[in-house]
C-alpha cells in the first residue's frame, strides 16, 4: 500500500475533499496539520514549492493539491499510484 501524506488546515474545504477521496477509496493517510506550526508549514513549502493547502505526497512524490488529486483520479492515475 502506498504511503500518503497530506499537509492540511482544519478550515480548508479542499483539504476535506482530498481526505474524503482517500477515505472513500479506503486508503489510510497521514495528515500533517500546518496551522500554528511554522516549521511544518516551511517543510511543506520546501517539499512542494507551494504555499497553499492541501499539498499531497504519495510515496514521497508530490502530486499537488486537491484539484490535481481529483484530476489524477479522473484520468485513472491515482489508483496506479495507490497500489
PyMOL Python script that loads the backbone (N, CA, C, O; Angstrom):
from pymol import cmd

cmd.read_pdbstr("""\
ATOM      1  N   UNK A   1       0.838  -1.181   0.000  1.00  0.00           N
ATOM      2  CA  UNK A   1       0.000   0.000   0.000  1.00  0.00           C
ATOM      3  C   UNK A   1       0.881   1.242   0.000  1.00  0.00           C
ATOM      4  O   UNK A   1       1.934   1.270   0.638  1.00  0.00           O
ATOM      5  N   UNK A   2       0.450   2.246  -0.708  1.00  0.00           N
ATOM      6  CA  UNK A   2       1.197   3.492  -0.821  1.00  0.00           C
ATOM      7  C   UNK A   2       1.166   4.265   0.497  1.00  0.00           C
ATOM      8  O   UNK A   2       0.228   4.151   1.286  1.00  0.00           O
ATOM      9  N   UNK A   3       2.208   5.044   0.706  1.00  0.00           N
ATOM     10  CA  UNK A   3       2.295   5.940   1.857  1.00  0.00           C
ATOM     11  C   UNK A   3       1.819   7.324   1.415  1.00  0.00           C
ATOM     12  O   UNK A   3       2.356   7.898   0.467  1.00  0.00           O
ATOM     13  N   UNK A   4       0.811   7.853   2.105  1.00  0.00           N
ATOM     14  CA  UNK A   4       0.214   9.128   1.710  1.00  0.00           C
ATOM     15  C   UNK A   4       0.349  10.138   2.836  1.00  0.00           C
ATOM     16  O   UNK A   4       0.024   9.855   3.990  1.00  0.00           O
ATOM     17  N   UNK A   5       0.838  11.327   2.478  1.00  0.00           N
ATOM     18  CA  UNK A   5       0.938  12.446   3.421  1.00  0.00           C
ATOM     19  C   UNK A   5       0.151  13.618   2.846  1.00  0.00           C
ATOM     20  O   UNK A   5       0.244  13.926   1.658  1.00  0.00           O
ATOM     21  N   UNK A   6      -0.629  14.268   3.716  1.00  0.00           N
ATOM     22  CA  UNK A   6      -1.397  15.441   3.299  1.00  0.00           C
ATOM     23  C   UNK A   6      -1.150  16.563   4.304  1.00  0.00           C
ATOM     24  O   UNK A   6      -1.430  16.417   5.493  1.00  0.00           O
ATOM     25  N   UNK A   7      -0.627  17.676   3.815  1.00  0.00           N
ATOM     26  CA  UNK A   7      -0.494  18.881   4.639  1.00  0.00           C
ATOM     27  C   UNK A   7      -1.824  19.613   4.564  1.00  0.00           C
ATOM     28  O   UNK A   7      -2.331  19.884   3.476  1.00  0.00           O
ATOM     29  N   UNK A   8      -2.393  19.936   5.736  1.00  0.00           N
ATOM     30  CA  UNK A   8      -3.748  20.478   5.784  1.00  0.00           C
ATOM     31  C   UNK A   8      -3.887  21.635   6.767  1.00  0.00           C
ATOM     32  O   UNK A   8      -2.993  21.927   7.561  1.00  0.00           O
ATOM     33  N   UNK A   9      -5.050  22.281   6.679  1.00  0.00           N
ATOM     34  CA  UNK A   9      -5.552  23.218   7.696  1.00  0.00           C
ATOM     35  C   UNK A   9      -6.986  22.793   7.975  1.00  0.00           C
ATOM     36  O   UNK A   9      -7.686  22.372   7.055  1.00  0.00           O
ATOM     37  N   UNK A  10      -7.441  22.893   9.214  1.00  0.00           N
ATOM     38  CA  UNK A  10      -8.772  22.387   9.563  1.00  0.00           C
ATOM     39  C   UNK A  10      -9.931  23.111   8.880  1.00  0.00           C
ATOM     40  O   UNK A  10     -10.995  22.517   8.700  1.00  0.00           O
ATOM     41  N   UNK A  11      -9.758  24.357   8.499  1.00  0.00           N
ATOM     42  CA  UNK A  11     -10.858  25.112   7.892  1.00  0.00           C
ATOM     43  C   UNK A  11     -10.849  25.067   6.369  1.00  0.00           C
ATOM     44  O   UNK A  11     -11.655  25.743   5.729  1.00  0.00           O
ATOM     45  N   UNK A  12      -9.966  24.295   5.789  1.00  0.00           N
ATOM     46  CA  UNK A  12      -9.796  24.256   4.330  1.00  0.00           C
ATOM     47  C   UNK A  12     -10.736  23.225   3.700  1.00  0.00           C
ATOM     48  O   UNK A  12     -10.601  22.028   3.956  1.00  0.00           O
ATOM     49  N   UNK A  13     -11.695  23.685   2.870  1.00  0.00           N
ATOM     50  CA  UNK A  13     -12.603  22.724   2.233  1.00  0.00           C
ATOM     51  C   UNK A  13     -11.895  21.809   1.238  1.00  0.00           C
ATOM     52  O   UNK A  13     -12.304  20.663   1.054  1.00  0.00           O
ATOM     53  N   UNK A  14     -10.846  22.300   0.601  1.00  0.00           N
ATOM     54  CA  UNK A  14     -10.102  21.461  -0.349  1.00  0.00           C
ATOM     55  C   UNK A  14      -9.375  20.330   0.378  1.00  0.00           C
ATOM     56  O   UNK A  14      -9.264  19.219  -0.141  1.00  0.00           O
ATOM     57  N   UNK A  15      -8.889  20.619   1.567  1.00  0.00           N
ATOM     58  CA  UNK A  15      -8.258  19.579   2.389  1.00  0.00           C
ATOM     59  C   UNK A  15      -9.282  18.505   2.716  1.00  0.00           C
ATOM     60  O   UNK A  15      -8.995  17.311   2.634  1.00  0.00           O
ATOM     61  N   UNK A  16     -10.472  18.939   3.085  1.00  0.00           N
ATOM     62  CA  UNK A  16     -11.546  17.998   3.410  1.00  0.00           C
ATOM     63  C   UNK A  16     -11.865  17.112   2.208  1.00  0.00           C
ATOM     64  O   UNK A  16     -11.987  15.897   2.358  1.00  0.00           O
ATOM     65  N   UNK A  17     -12.003  17.698   1.024  1.00  0.00           N
ATOM     66  CA  UNK A  17     -12.353  16.929  -0.176  1.00  0.00           C
ATOM     67  C   UNK A  17     -11.259  15.929  -0.545  1.00  0.00           C
ATOM     68  O   UNK A  17     -11.555  14.826  -1.005  1.00  0.00           O
ATOM     69  N   UNK A  18     -10.003  16.309  -0.346  1.00  0.00           N
ATOM     70  CA  UNK A  18      -8.903  15.375  -0.623  1.00  0.00           C
ATOM     71  C   UNK A  18      -8.962  14.198   0.347  1.00  0.00           C
ATOM     72  O   UNK A  18      -8.792  13.048  -0.059  1.00  0.00           O
ATOM     73  N   UNK A  19      -9.201  14.483   1.626  1.00  0.00           N
ATOM     74  CA  UNK A  19      -9.289  13.418   2.621  1.00  0.00           C
ATOM     75  C   UNK A  19     -10.497  12.514   2.361  1.00  0.00           C
ATOM     76  O   UNK A  19     -10.423  11.302   2.562  1.00  0.00           O
ATOM     77  N   UNK A  20     -11.595  13.098   1.919  1.00  0.00           N
ATOM     78  CA  UNK A  20     -12.787  12.303   1.591  1.00  0.00           C
ATOM     79  C   UNK A  20     -12.480  11.329   0.460  1.00  0.00           C
ATOM     80  O   UNK A  20     -12.908  10.176   0.508  1.00  0.00           O
ATOM     81  N   UNK A  21     -11.757  11.766  -0.540  1.00  0.00           N
ATOM     82  CA  UNK A  21     -11.413  10.886  -1.659  1.00  0.00           C
ATOM     83  C   UNK A  21     -10.605   9.684  -1.170  1.00  0.00           C
ATOM     84  O   UNK A  21     -10.904   8.548  -1.536  1.00  0.00           O
ATOM     85  N   UNK A  22      -9.585   9.926  -0.348  1.00  0.00           N
ATOM     86  CA  UNK A  22      -8.790   8.814   0.170  1.00  0.00           C
ATOM     87  C   UNK A  22      -9.623   7.912   1.080  1.00  0.00           C
ATOM     88  O   UNK A  22      -9.473   6.691   1.049  1.00  0.00           O
ATOM     89  N   UNK A  23     -10.485   8.499   1.876  1.00  0.00           N
ATOM     90  CA  UNK A  23     -11.344   7.713   2.758  1.00  0.00           C
ATOM     91  C   UNK A  23     -12.303   6.848   1.944  1.00  0.00           C
ATOM     92  O   UNK A  23     -12.515   5.677   2.258  1.00  0.00           O
ATOM     93  N   UNK A  24     -12.876   7.433   0.901  1.00  0.00           N
ATOM     94  CA  UNK A  24     -13.783   6.684   0.021  1.00  0.00           C
ATOM     95  C   UNK A  24     -13.072   5.505  -0.645  1.00  0.00           C
ATOM     96  O   UNK A  24     -13.673   4.454  -0.870  1.00  0.00           O
ATOM     97  N   UNK A  25     -11.794   5.691  -0.954  1.00  0.00           N
ATOM     98  CA  UNK A  25     -11.007   4.617  -1.554  1.00  0.00           C
ATOM     99  C   UNK A  25     -10.435   3.673  -0.492  1.00  0.00           C
ATOM    100  O   UNK A  25      -9.732   2.717  -0.819  1.00  0.00           O
ATOM    101  N   UNK A  26     -10.736   3.944   0.761  1.00  0.00           N
ATOM    102  CA  UNK A  26     -10.282   3.139   1.896  1.00  0.00           C
ATOM    103  C   UNK A  26      -8.756   3.044   1.958  1.00  0.00           C
ATOM    104  O   UNK A  26      -8.181   1.977   2.171  1.00  0.00           O
ATOM    105  N   UNK A  27      -8.130   4.201   1.763  1.00  0.00           N
ATOM    106  CA  UNK A  27      -6.674   4.298   1.794  1.00  0.00           C
ATOM    107  C   UNK A  27      -6.270   5.135   3.000  1.00  0.00           C
ATOM    108  O   UNK A  27      -6.708   6.280   3.122  1.00  0.00           O
ATOM    109  N   UNK A  28      -5.444   4.594   3.898  1.00  0.00           N
ATOM    110  CA  UNK A  28      -5.007   5.394   5.046  1.00  0.00           C
ATOM    111  C   UNK A  28      -4.039   6.491   4.615  1.00  0.00           C
ATOM    112  O   UNK A  28      -3.310   6.349   3.633  1.00  0.00           O
ATOM    113  N   UNK A  29      -4.048   7.577   5.363  1.00  0.00           N
ATOM    114  CA  UNK A  29      -3.145   8.688   5.059  1.00  0.00           C
ATOM    115  C   UNK A  29      -2.688   9.324   6.359  1.00  0.00           C
ATOM    116  O   UNK A  29      -3.342   9.228   7.397  1.00  0.00           O
ATOM    117  N   UNK A  30      -1.535   9.981   6.260  1.00  0.00           N
ATOM    118  CA  UNK A  30      -1.004  10.739   7.391  1.00  0.00           C
ATOM    119  C   UNK A  30      -1.341  12.201   7.159  1.00  0.00           C
ATOM    120  O   UNK A  30      -0.948  12.786   6.149  1.00  0.00           O
ATOM    121  N   UNK A  31      -2.064  12.783   8.087  1.00  0.00           N
ATOM    122  CA  UNK A  31      -2.418  14.193   7.984  1.00  0.00           C
ATOM    123  C   UNK A  31      -1.424  15.023   8.775  1.00  0.00           C
ATOM    124  O   UNK A  31      -1.163  14.747   9.946  1.00  0.00           O
ATOM    125  N   UNK A  32      -0.868  16.049   8.125  1.00  0.00           N
ATOM    126  CA  UNK A  32       0.083  16.959   8.760  1.00  0.00           C
ATOM    127  C   UNK A  32      -0.553  18.347   8.840  1.00  0.00           C
ATOM    128  O   UNK A  32      -0.413  19.136   7.905  1.00  0.00           O
ATOM    129  N   UNK A  33      -1.249  18.663   9.940  1.00  0.00           N
ATOM    130  CA  UNK A  33      -1.886  19.977  10.058  1.00  0.00           C
ATOM    131  C   UNK A  33      -0.848  21.077  10.296  1.00  0.00           C
ATOM    132  O   UNK A  33      -0.085  21.026  11.261  1.00  0.00           O
ATOM    133  N   UNK A  34      -0.832  22.065   9.408  1.00  0.00           N
ATOM    134  CA  UNK A  34       0.201  23.101   9.485  1.00  0.00           C
ATOM    135  C   UNK A  34      -0.247  24.339  10.242  1.00  0.00           C
ATOM    136  O   UNK A  34       0.572  25.220  10.506  1.00  0.00           O
ATOM    137  N   UNK A  35      -1.530  24.433  10.602  1.00  0.00           N
ATOM    138  CA  UNK A  35      -1.994  25.616  11.313  1.00  0.00           C
ATOM    139  C   UNK A  35      -1.283  25.732  12.655  1.00  0.00           C
ATOM    140  O   UNK A  35      -1.320  24.815  13.475  1.00  0.00           O
ATOM    141  N   UNK A  36      -0.643  26.862  12.859  1.00  0.00           N
ATOM    142  CA  UNK A  36       0.080  27.103  14.103  1.00  0.00           C
ATOM    143  C   UNK A  36       1.442  26.445  14.189  1.00  0.00           C
ATOM    144  O   UNK A  36       2.121  26.580  15.207  1.00  0.00           O
ATOM    145  N   UNK A  37       1.861  25.738  13.154  1.00  0.00           N
ATOM    146  CA  UNK A  37       3.160  25.055  13.170  1.00  0.00           C
ATOM    147  C   UNK A  37       4.026  25.608  12.041  1.00  0.00           C
ATOM    148  O   UNK A  37       3.982  25.125  10.909  1.00  0.00           O
ATOM    149  N   UNK A  38       4.805  26.617  12.369  1.00  0.00           N
ATOM    150  CA  UNK A  38       5.625  27.306  11.367  1.00  0.00           C
ATOM    151  C   UNK A  38       6.633  26.361  10.725  1.00  0.00           C
ATOM    152  O   UNK A  38       6.866  26.432   9.518  1.00  0.00           O
ATOM    153  N   UNK A  39       7.226  25.489  11.508  1.00  0.00           N
ATOM    154  CA  UNK A  39       8.227  24.555  10.979  1.00  0.00           C
ATOM    155  C   UNK A  39       7.605  23.569   9.993  1.00  0.00           C
ATOM    156  O   UNK A  39       8.183  23.292   8.943  1.00  0.00           O
ATOM    157  N   UNK A  40       6.440  23.044  10.326  1.00  0.00           N
ATOM    158  CA  UNK A  40       5.771  22.100   9.433  1.00  0.00           C
ATOM    159  C   UNK A  40       5.321  22.796   8.154  1.00  0.00           C
ATOM    160  O   UNK A  40       5.393  22.211   7.073  1.00  0.00           O
ATOM    161  N   UNK A  41       4.858  24.039   8.266  1.00  0.00           N
ATOM    162  CA  UNK A  41       4.477  24.816   7.074  1.00  0.00           C
ATOM    163  C   UNK A  41       5.688  25.025   6.176  1.00  0.00           C
ATOM    164  O   UNK A  41       5.590  24.877   4.958  1.00  0.00           O
ATOM    165  N   UNK A  42       6.826  25.368   6.768  1.00  0.00           N
ATOM    166  CA  UNK A  42       8.055  25.571   5.994  1.00  0.00           C
ATOM    167  C   UNK A  42       8.482  24.267   5.320  1.00  0.00           C
ATOM    168  O   UNK A  42       8.920  24.274   4.169  1.00  0.00           O
ATOM    169  N   UNK A  43       8.353  23.166   6.029  1.00  0.00           N
ATOM    170  CA  UNK A  43       8.673  21.856   5.445  1.00  0.00           C
ATOM    171  C   UNK A  43       7.814  21.601   4.210  1.00  0.00           C
ATOM    172  O   UNK A  43       8.315  21.139   3.186  1.00  0.00           O
ATOM    173  N   UNK A  44       6.510  21.905   4.310  1.00  0.00           N
ATOM    174  CA  UNK A  44       5.599  21.722   3.187  1.00  0.00           C
ATOM    175  C   UNK A  44       6.025  22.567   1.991  1.00  0.00           C
ATOM    176  O   UNK A  44       6.031  22.092   0.855  1.00  0.00           O
ATOM    177  N   UNK A  45       6.376  23.809   2.253  1.00  0.00           N
ATOM    178  CA  UNK A  45       6.772  24.719   1.168  1.00  0.00           C
ATOM    179  C   UNK A  45       8.045  24.227   0.497  1.00  0.00           C
ATOM    180  O   UNK A  45       8.146  24.239  -0.730  1.00  0.00           O
ATOM    181  N   UNK A  46       9.010  23.796   1.287  1.00  0.00           N
ATOM    182  CA  UNK A  46      10.271  23.294   0.727  1.00  0.00           C
ATOM    183  C   UNK A  46      10.011  22.049  -0.120  1.00  0.00           C
ATOM    184  O   UNK A  46      10.550  21.916  -1.219  1.00  0.00           O
ATOM    185  N   UNK A  47       9.191  21.146   0.392  1.00  0.00           N
ATOM    186  CA  UNK A  47       8.928  19.894  -0.321  1.00  0.00           C
ATOM    187  C   UNK A  47       8.108  20.092  -1.586  1.00  0.00           C
ATOM    188  O   UNK A  47       8.362  19.443  -2.600  1.00  0.00           O
ATOM    189  N   UNK A  48       7.124  20.988  -1.530  1.00  0.00           N
ATOM    190  CA  UNK A  48       6.180  21.115  -2.643  1.00  0.00           C
ATOM    191  C   UNK A  48       6.452  22.308  -3.548  1.00  0.00           C
ATOM    192  O   UNK A  48       6.068  22.301  -4.717  1.00  0.00           O
ATOM    193  N   UNK A  49       7.112  23.334  -3.015  1.00  0.00           N
ATOM    194  CA  UNK A  49       7.280  24.560  -3.775  1.00  0.00           C
ATOM    195  C   UNK A  49       6.022  25.409  -3.791  1.00  0.00           C
ATOM    196  O   UNK A  49       5.937  26.386  -4.535  1.00  0.00           O
ATOM    197  N   UNK A  50       5.046  25.041  -2.974  1.00  0.00           N
ATOM    198  CA  UNK A  50       3.764  25.750  -2.937  1.00  0.00           C
ATOM    199  C   UNK A  50       3.448  26.177  -1.505  1.00  0.00           C
ATOM    200  O   UNK A  50       3.944  25.595  -0.540  1.00  0.00           O
ATOM    201  N   UNK A  51       2.607  27.213  -1.393  1.00  0.00           N
ATOM    202  CA  UNK A  51       2.251  27.733  -0.070  1.00  0.00           C
ATOM    203  C   UNK A  51       0.809  27.432   0.323  1.00  0.00           C
ATOM    204  O   UNK A  51       0.401  27.734   1.445  1.00  0.00           O
ATOM    205  N   UNK A  52       0.036  26.845  -0.579  1.00  0.00           N
ATOM    206  CA  UNK A  52      -1.370  26.570  -0.308  1.00  0.00           C
ATOM    207  C   UNK A  52      -1.568  25.129   0.162  1.00  0.00           C
ATOM    208  O   UNK A  52      -0.739  24.256  -0.091  1.00  0.00           O
ATOM    209  N   UNK A  53      -2.692  24.904   0.854  1.00  0.00           N
ATOM    210  CA  UNK A  53      -3.044  23.556   1.267  1.00  0.00           C
ATOM    211  C   UNK A  53      -4.305  23.119   0.528  1.00  0.00           C
ATOM    212  O   UNK A  53      -5.106  23.958   0.116  1.00  0.00           O
ATOM    213  N   UNK A  54      -4.484  21.825   0.360  1.00  0.00           N
ATOM    214  CA  UNK A  54      -3.594  20.764   0.797  1.00  0.00           C
ATOM    215  C   UNK A  54      -2.426  20.589  -0.170  1.00  0.00           C
ATOM    216  O   UNK A  54      -2.497  20.984  -1.333  1.00  0.00           O
ATOM    217  N   UNK A  55      -1.375  20.001   0.327  1.00  0.00           N
ATOM    218  CA  UNK A  55      -0.289  19.509  -0.515  1.00  0.00           C
ATOM    219  C   UNK A  55      -0.185  18.021  -0.221  1.00  0.00           C
ATOM    220  O   UNK A  55      -0.096  17.602   0.933  1.00  0.00           O
ATOM    221  N   UNK A  56      -0.196  17.235  -1.283  1.00  0.00           N
ATOM    222  CA  UNK A  56      -0.339  15.791  -1.158  1.00  0.00           C
ATOM    223  C   UNK A  56       0.881  15.094  -1.749  1.00  0.00           C
ATOM    224  O   UNK A  56       1.356  15.429  -2.833  1.00  0.00           O
ATOM    225  N   UNK A  57       1.368  14.111  -0.991  1.00  0.00           N
ATOM    226  CA  UNK A  57       2.512  13.307  -1.410  1.00  0.00           C
ATOM    227  C   UNK A  57       2.123  11.838  -1.340  1.00  0.00           C
ATOM    228  O   UNK A  57       1.549  11.384  -0.351  1.00  0.00           O
ATOM    229  N   UNK A  58       2.442  11.103  -2.394  1.00  0.00           N
ATOM    230  CA  UNK A  58       2.220   9.658  -2.419  1.00  0.00           C
ATOM    231  C   UNK A  58       3.574   9.001  -2.627  1.00  0.00           C
ATOM    232  O   UNK A  58       4.251   9.233  -3.629  1.00  0.00           O
ATOM    233  N   UNK A  59       3.952   8.176  -1.658  1.00  0.00           N
ATOM    234  CA  UNK A  59       5.281   7.542  -1.645  1.00  0.00           C
ATOM    235  C   UNK A  59       6.397   8.571  -1.829  1.00  0.00           C
ATOM    236  O   UNK A  59       7.376   8.330  -2.535  1.00  0.00           O
ATOM    237  N   UNK A  60       6.226   9.712  -1.182  1.00  0.00           N
ATOM    238  CA  UNK A  60       7.230  10.763  -1.208  1.00  0.00           C
ATOM    239  C   UNK A  60       7.193  11.637  -2.447  1.00  0.00           C
ATOM    240  O   UNK A  60       7.919  12.629  -2.519  1.00  0.00           O
ATOM    241  N   UNK A  61       6.365  11.293  -3.425  1.00  0.00           N
ATOM    242  CA  UNK A  61       6.265  12.069  -4.667  1.00  0.00           C
ATOM    243  C   UNK A  61       5.133  13.084  -4.535  1.00  0.00           C
ATOM    244  O   UNK A  61       4.011  12.735  -4.168  1.00  0.00           O
ATOM    245  N   UNK A  62       5.441  14.339  -4.837  1.00  0.00           N
ATOM    246  CA  UNK A  62       4.439  15.401  -4.761  1.00  0.00           C
ATOM    247  C   UNK A  62       3.458  15.252  -5.918  1.00  0.00           C
ATOM    248  O   UNK A  62       3.853  15.250  -7.084  1.00  0.00           O
ATOM    249  N   UNK A  63       2.171  15.128  -5.582  1.00  0.00           N
ATOM    250  CA  UNK A  63       1.151  15.037  -6.627  1.00  0.00           C
ATOM    251  C   UNK A  63       0.353  16.323  -6.753  1.00  0.00           C
ATOM    252  O   UNK A  63      -0.456  16.454  -7.672  1.00  0.00           O
ATOM    253  N   UNK A  64       0.561  17.274  -5.850  1.00  0.00           N
ATOM    254  CA  UNK A  64      -0.103  18.566  -5.947  1.00  0.00           C
ATOM    255  C   UNK A  64      -1.167  18.755  -4.889  1.00  0.00           C
ATOM    256  O   UNK A  64      -1.092  18.203  -3.791  1.00  0.00           O
ATOM    257  N   UNK A  65      -2.167  19.556  -5.252  1.00  0.00           N
ATOM    258  CA  UNK A  65      -3.252  19.877  -4.333  1.00  0.00           C
ATOM    259  C   UNK A  65      -4.502  19.067  -4.643  1.00  0.00           C
ATOM    260  O   UNK A  65      -4.443  18.046  -5.329  1.00  0.00           O
ATOM    261  N   UNK A  66      -5.614  19.528  -4.139  1.00  0.00           N
ATOM    262  CA  UNK A  66      -6.881  18.814  -4.275  1.00  0.00           C
ATOM    263  C   UNK A  66      -7.302  18.680  -5.742  1.00  0.00           C
ATOM    264  O   UNK A  66      -7.678  17.594  -6.183  1.00  0.00           O
ATOM    265  N   UNK A  67      -7.240  19.772  -6.489  1.00  0.00           N
ATOM    266  CA  UNK A  67      -7.627  19.711  -7.900  1.00  0.00           C
ATOM    267  C   UNK A  67      -6.735  18.744  -8.668  1.00  0.00           C
ATOM    268  O   UNK A  67      -7.218  17.986  -9.509  1.00  0.00           O
ATOM    269  N   UNK A  68      -5.437  18.765  -8.382  1.00  0.00           N
ATOM    270  CA  UNK A  68      -4.505  17.847  -9.032  1.00  0.00           C
ATOM    271  C   UNK A  68      -4.850  16.398  -8.688  1.00  0.00           C
ATOM    272  O   UNK A  68      -4.822  15.522  -9.552  1.00  0.00           O
ATOM    273  N   UNK A  69      -5.176  16.158  -7.416  1.00  0.00           N
ATOM    274  CA  UNK A  69      -5.524  14.814  -6.961  1.00  0.00           C
ATOM    275  C   UNK A  69      -6.768  14.308  -7.673  1.00  0.00           C
ATOM    276  O   UNK A  69      -6.788  13.177  -8.157  1.00  0.00           O
ATOM    277  N   UNK A  70      -7.800  15.130  -7.741  1.00  0.00           N
ATOM    278  CA  UNK A  70      -9.045  14.705  -8.387  1.00  0.00           C
ATOM    279  C   UNK A  70      -8.859  14.526  -9.890  1.00  0.00           C
ATOM    280  O   UNK A  70      -9.463  13.627 -10.476  1.00  0.00           O
ATOM    281  N   UNK A  71      -8.043  15.353 -10.523  1.00  0.00           N
ATOM    282  CA  UNK A  71      -7.756  15.174 -11.954  1.00  0.00           C
ATOM    283  C   UNK A  71      -7.020  13.853 -12.177  1.00  0.00           C
ATOM    284  O   UNK A  71      -7.313  13.123 -13.124  1.00  0.00           O
ATOM    285  N   UNK A  72      -6.070  13.557 -11.306  1.00  0.00           N
ATOM    286  CA  UNK A  72      -5.335  12.296 -11.392  1.00  0.00           C
ATOM    287  C   UNK A  72      -6.296  11.120 -11.261  1.00  0.00           C
ATOM    288  O   UNK A  72      -6.176  10.133 -11.986  1.00  0.00           O
ATOM    289  N   UNK A  73      -7.248  11.224 -10.340  1.00  0.00           N
ATOM    290  CA  UNK A  73      -8.229  10.164 -10.147  1.00  0.00           C
ATOM    291  C   UNK A  73      -9.137  10.031 -11.367  1.00  0.00           C
ATOM    292  O   UNK A  73      -9.422   8.918 -11.807  1.00  0.00           O
ATOM    293  N   UNK A  74      -9.585  11.140 -11.907  1.00  0.00           N
ATOM    294  CA  UNK A  74     -10.473  11.124 -13.071  1.00  0.00           C
ATOM    295  C   UNK A  74      -9.830  10.429 -14.266  1.00  0.00           C
ATOM    296  O   UNK A  74     -10.506   9.750 -15.040  1.00  0.00           O
ATOM    297  N   UNK A  75      -8.524  10.604 -14.408  1.00  0.00           N
ATOM    298  CA  UNK A  75      -7.805  10.021 -15.547  1.00  0.00           C
ATOM    299  C   UNK A  75      -7.224   8.641 -15.237  1.00  0.00           C
ATOM    300  O   UNK A  75      -6.489   8.090 -16.057  1.00  0.00           O
ATOM    301  N   UNK A  76      -7.537   8.076 -14.078  1.00  0.00           N
ATOM    302  CA  UNK A  76      -7.104   6.730 -13.746  1.00  0.00           C
ATOM    303  C   UNK A  76      -5.705   6.606 -13.174  1.00  0.00           C
ATOM    304  O   UNK A  76      -5.249   5.496 -12.897  1.00  0.00           O
ATOM    305  N   UNK A  77      -5.024   7.709 -12.994  1.00  0.00           N
ATOM    306  CA  UNK A  77      -3.650   7.658 -12.500  1.00  0.00           C
ATOM    307  C   UNK A  77      -3.522   7.452 -11.005  1.00  0.00           C
ATOM    308  O   UNK A  77      -2.510   6.933 -10.533  1.00  0.00           O
ATOM    309  N   UNK A  78      -4.540   7.854 -10.253  1.00  0.00           N
ATOM    310  CA  UNK A  78      -4.446   7.742  -8.798  1.00  0.00           C
ATOM    311  C   UNK A  78      -4.408   6.287  -8.357  1.00  0.00           C
ATOM    312  O   UNK A  78      -3.579   5.916  -7.526  1.00  0.00           O
ATOM    313  N   UNK A  79      -5.282   5.466  -8.895  1.00  0.00           N
ATOM    314  CA  UNK A  79      -5.297   4.058  -8.494  1.00  0.00           C
ATOM    315  C   UNK A  79      -3.971   3.373  -8.780  1.00  0.00           C
ATOM    316  O   UNK A  79      -3.560   2.488  -8.029  1.00  0.00           O
ATOM    317  N   UNK A  80      -3.301   3.763  -9.847  1.00  0.00           N
ATOM    318  CA  UNK A  80      -1.979   3.199 -10.150  1.00  0.00           C
ATOM    319  C   UNK A  80      -0.962   3.574  -9.074  1.00  0.00           C
ATOM    320  O   UNK A  80      -0.137   2.748  -8.683  1.00  0.00           O
ATOM    321  N   UNK A  81      -1.019   4.806  -8.599  1.00  0.00           N
ATOM    322  CA  UNK A  81      -0.082   5.257  -7.565  1.00  0.00           C
ATOM    323  C   UNK A  81      -0.387   4.628  -6.208  1.00  0.00           C
ATOM    324  O   UNK A  81       0.511   4.484  -5.378  1.00  0.00           O
ATOM    325  N   UNK A  82      -1.628   4.257  -5.977  1.00  0.00           N
ATOM    326  CA  UNK A  82      -2.027   3.726  -4.680  1.00  0.00           C
ATOM    327  C   UNK A  82      -1.712   2.244  -4.509  1.00  0.00           C
ATOM    328  O   UNK A  82      -1.780   1.727  -3.394  1.00  0.00           O
ATOM    329  N   UNK A  83      -1.373   1.562  -5.581  1.00  0.00           N
ATOM    330  CA  UNK A  83      -1.073   0.119  -5.499  1.00  0.00           C
ATOM    331  C   UNK A  83       0.190  -0.143  -4.732  1.00  0.00           C
ATOM    332  O   UNK A  83       0.585  -1.297  -4.570  1.00  0.00           O
TER     333      UNK A  83
END
""", "prot")
cmd.dss("prot")
cmd.show_as("cartoon", "prot")
cmd.util.cbc("prot")
cmd.orient("prot")
